[in-house]
């Protein structure tokens, strides 16, 4: 996976977060907006975990462990991007 997907997904999450934060002013949508903000934060944490695992080094055991962890997290990142596949700048190569 390229860093392009990570960068693209972070941009999308920024847009979603901005829209949800704007909706916090509307009482009827307050609960949904809060849920969306929490979801965006959780997705960012998954992206961060993937980047840490991908970039980890050290002993052979840690490298093997982190490589396996990175592979699993890479699939998770691709799945996180899937709901946004309808956007014009989504690339089919990112589809899991």
C-alpha positions as CSV (number, residue, x, y, z in Angstrom):
1,X,0.0,0.0,0.0
2,X,1.3,3.4,-0.8
3,X,1.3,6.4,1.5
4,X,-1.2,7.9,-1.0
5,X,-4.0,6.0,0.6
6,X,-3.0,7.0,4.1
7,X,-2.8,10.7,3.0
8,X,-6.0,10.5,1.1
9,X,-7.9,8.8,4.0
10,X,-6.6,11.4,6.5
11,X,-7.9,14.2,4.2
12,X,-11.3,12.5,3.9
13,X,-11.4,12.1,7.7
14,X,-10.6,15.8,8.1
15,X,-13.6,16.7,5.9
16,X,-15.9,14.3,7.7
17,X,-14.7,15.7,11.1
18,X,-15.3,19.3,9.9
19,X,-18.8,18.5,8.7
20,X,-19.7,16.7,12.0
21,X,-18.3,19.5,14.1
22,X,-20.4,22.0,12.2
23,X,-23.5,19.8,12.8
24,X,-22.9,19.8,16.6
25,X,-24.8,23.2,16.6
26,X,-28.0,21.3,15.5
27,X,-29.6,19.7,18.6
28,X,-31.4,17.0,16.6
29,X,-28.2,15.8,15.0
30,X,-26.0,16.3,18.1
31,X,-25.8,12.5,19.0
32,X,-24.9,11.6,15.4
33,X,-22.3,14.3,15.1
34,X,-20.6,13.1,18.4
35,X,-20.6,9.5,17.1
36,X,-19.0,10.6,13.9
37,X,-16.3,12.5,15.7
38,X,-15.5,9.5,17.9
39,X,-15.5,7.3,14.8
40,X,-13.1,9.7,13.0
41,X,-10.8,9.6,16.0
42,X,-10.8,5.8,16.1
43,X,-10.0,5.6,12.4
44,X,-7.1,8.0,12.8
45,X,-5.8,5.7,15.6
46,X,-5.9,2.7,13.3
47,X,-3.9,4.7,10.7
48,X,-1.4,5.7,13.3
49,X,-1.0,2.1,14.4
50,X,-0.5,0.9,10.9
51,X,2.2,3.5,10.3
52,X,4.0,2.6,13.5
53,X,3.9,-1.1,12.7
54,X,5.0,-0.5,9.1
55,X,8.0,1.7,10.2
56,X,9.1,-0.4,13.1
57,X,12.5,-2.0,13.2
58,X,14.8,-3.6,15.8
59,X,15.2,-7.3,16.6
60,X,14.3,-10.1,14.2
61,X,11.4,-11.1,16.4
62,X,10.0,-7.6,16.6
63,X,10.4,-7.1,12.9
64,X,8.5,-10.3,12.2
65,X,5.8,-9.4,14.7
66,X,5.5,-5.9,13.3
67,X,5.4,-7.1,9.7
68,X,2.5,-9.4,10.5
69,X,0.8,-6.6,12.5
70,X,1.4,-4.2,9.6
71,X,-0.1,-6.6,7.1
72,X,-3.3,-7.0,9.2
73,X,-3.6,-3.3,9.8
74,X,-3.0,-2.6,6.0
75,X,-6.2,-4.6,5.3
76,X,-8.0,-2.7,8.0
77,X,-6.9,0.7,6.4
78,X,-8.2,-0.5,3.0
79,X,-11.5,-1.4,4.7
80,X,-11.7,2.0,6.4
81,X,-11.4,3.7,3.0
82,X,-14.0,1.5,1.4
83,X,-17.1,3.6,2.5
84,X,-15.5,6.5,0.7
85,X,-15.0,4.6,-2.6
86,X,-17.7,6.6,-4.3
87,X,-15.5,9.8,-4.1
88,X,-14.0,10.7,-7.5
89,X,-10.4,10.6,-6.2
90,X,-10.7,7.0,-4.7
91,X,-8.4,4.6,-6.6
92,X,-9.5,1.1,-7.4
93,X,-6.1,-0.2,-6.5
94,X,-7.0,0.6,-2.9
95,X,-10.1,-1.7,-2.9
96,X,-9.6,-4.7,-0.7
